Amino acid sequence: MCNKTNARSLWNVQQAIDSINQTYEIDQTNEAYNYRSHQLLSELGEQVEMFACSGGVWTQTTDVEGEVNGLLTYDRRVLRPNVEQWRADIQRLYDAAAARGGNATMATTEQPQAQDGMEMFGHCEEDFC
């Protein structure tokens, strides 16, 4: 899997590129991105455990014109999440819901690969990596 993010992965509009650091929490590496993501998913897990929170929404699955916190870059070449870590973090959410009497069937039922977007984009073009 390729983890390089560079100008080729961005929407190529200079004004949008210039304003990125004024708009978003920017992580310098994928390790930092995944650390921060782990923190956010852990906080959601605490909400599920303590307050019976029933869900959360990751609002940016891909980078879009000038927005850079997606799971995939704008050109869809770079998958940012550490898939193993994310699966564990998400499984914790299901486990917490099940522990308080919620339905965790999605976490224990085998799902088609197409529903697991991380599997679908775990590749990188040779010339890019």
Secondary structure, 3 states (H helix, E strand, C coil): CCCCCCHHHCCCCHHHHHCHHHHCCCCCCHHHHHHHHHHHHHHHHHHHHHHCCCCCCCCCCECECCECCCCECCCCCCECCCHHHHHHHHHHHHHHHHHCCCCCHHHHCCCCHHHCHHHHCCCCCCCCC
